[in-house]
């Protein structure tokens, strides 16, 4: 029984994979690279998504793995806020998604404004849903969800570019300059995310100290 429960926690909602990667969500051949795609969060913050590569060379983007697409994205804040951005793709019916929320809250409290979580619910993108925003609101209230949520229509464009996703929760982490760091599929241990955050924040501090030193020398 305990072994089965652990499998559920760490595998995520993989039983939903068929729905999440249906042909309806797959990007069309010769899809353009994302360029300055804005995602508006419900707290007023705005993310800007760009996809690396040269225009005209993405003819077979639909053949790329979802991992490589995530690695090819740049995620920054429209106001240039220097924090690590963490995208959390989830559905309101996924138990592992609910289970990981308290751990994300712990990380948010621990690292403060050095990191920024953004929840991206995708219920309406993987199946029919009459009242998507209402369901997300109920989910947020029941689970005391305190991270900004992205509910705007540009989610569709991002989701299509990814070619759907392999399961939820899917957590993707990006540096303060927008560069990809790592992503996790399933409700991974809090300590794993904490370690990766600590390492990258330490590297950021070292880069800033080096930059300050160079400026003083000049």
N, C-alpha and C positions, 0 to 999 in steps of 0.2 A: 504493500500500500504506500509506504513512504517513498519507495523507488519510483512508483508511478507518478506521485505528486511532484517529485523533483523533475521528472521528465517534462511534465506540463509546464513547470515554472521556467525551465531553461530553453525549451523548444519554442515557446511562444505559440501564437495561434496559427500553426502551420496547416491545420486542417482547412483553413480558408484560402490556401494558396491558389487553388483553381479559380476562385472568384477574383482574387486580386490580380491575376495575370491573364485575364481573358483577352481575346483579340480586340475587344472594344476599347481596351485601354492601351493597346500597343501603339507606339508611334509609327506613323506612316513612313514609307521609304522616302528618302531625300528630305526628311524633316530638318528644318533650320535649327542652328544652334541657338540656345537661349541667350538673349542679349538684354541686359538690364530689365529682367523680369522682376516686378515688384510684388511682394507679398505683404499685405497689410494685416497686422495683428490687432486684436480687439482692445489693446491698451494704447493704441496710437502709434506703436513702433512699426517701422517698415524695413523689411529686408530686401536686398537686391541680389538677384541670382544671375550669374553669368556662367556660360559653359565654355570651357577652353577649347582651342582648336581653330582652324581656319575655315571660313565660310566656303561652302562648296565641296568640302572634303568629308561631309557627314552623311554621304549617300546611303551607307549601310549601317546607320546608327541603330536600326532595329535589331542588328545582330550582336550588338555590344552587350556584355553582361551588366546586370544592374549595379554590381560593385564598381565596375569601371566608370559607369555614368556618375555615380556618387563621387568618385575620386576626381572626376573631370569638372565638377562644379566649384564655383567660387561663391561664398555666402558672406555678404557684408551688410552693415547697417547703413541706411540712407544718411544718417547723421554722423557717420564715421566713428561710432562708439567702439573703443578698443577693448572688446571682450570676446571670449571664446563663444561662438554660436553653436547651439546644440538643437538640432531638429528632431522632434519626437513624433514619428508617424504612428497613429493608433486608431482603433475603432472602439466604439462605446460598448460593444458586446464581447470584447476580448478580456478574459479573466487575467492573463499575465500582464496586460496593459494596466489594469487596475492595481495589480500587485506591485508593480514597479513605481507607481506614483509617489508613495511615501519616501522611497529612496531618492528620487529626484528632488523632492522637497528638502531632504537632509543635505544633499549636495549644494542646493541653492543657498541654504542657510550657512553652510560651511564656507563657500567661496564668495558669497556676496555678489557684488557687481563685476567681479572678474569673469563671470560666466553669465550666459543668457540662454535660458531654455525657451523654445517655441514649440507648442503642441500643434500638430497638423492632423486633425481627424479626417478619415477618408471613407466613412460609412457610405456616403452618397456616391462615391466613385467606384465602389465595388458591388453595388446592388441598389435596387430601388428603395427610396426612403421618402416618405411624404413630408415629414417635418424634421429635416436634418438639424437645423439650428436649435430647435426645441429639444431634440434628443441630446445634443451636446450640452445644452444648458443644464438639463436634468442630471446628466453624467457628472458635470463639473460640480454641481451642488452636492450630490450624493457622495462624491469622492474628495470634496474640499480641494479641488484642483486650483492652484494659484499661479500657474504659469500662463503667459500670454498665449492665446489661441489664434491660429490663422484660418479664417473661414471664407476668405474671398474667392472669386472665380479663378484667379490665377493659379490656384492649387491644381486645377485640371491640367494646365499646361505643364507644370512641373511633374505631375503624376504621369502624364503621357510620355514625357521625355525619359523618365525612369523606366518606361515600359512596364508599368505596374511594379509591385514589390513582392518579395518572396514570403512575407509574413509580417506579423506585428506582435509586439512593438518593434519598430525599426528606429534606431537612434543613430544619427550622423553628426559628427563633431567637426567643427571648422575653426581654424586659428583666427586671431584678431585681424589678420590681413586677408582673410577669406579663404585661405588654403585648406584643403581637406586634411584631416588628421586620421580619423578612424571611424568605423561604424560597427554597430552591434545589432544582431538579430535575436530577438527573444529577450526575456527578462533576465539579463545578465546580473551578476553580483554587483552590489553598490561599490565594493572595494575595487573592482576592476576599473570602473569608470573613474573613481576617485584617483587611482594611481595614474591613469592617463592624463587626467586634468592637472594633477600636481606636477607631472613631468613637463607638460607643455607650458604651464604657468611659470615654472622655474626657468625654462629656456627663454621665455619672454622677458623675464626680469634680467637675465644675463645679457640678452641682446640690448635691452634698454640701457643697462649700465655701460656696456661697450660704446653705445652711441653717445651717451653723455660724456664719456671719457674722450672720445674723438673730438667732440665739439669743444671741450675745454682746451685740448691740445692745439686746436686750430685757432 
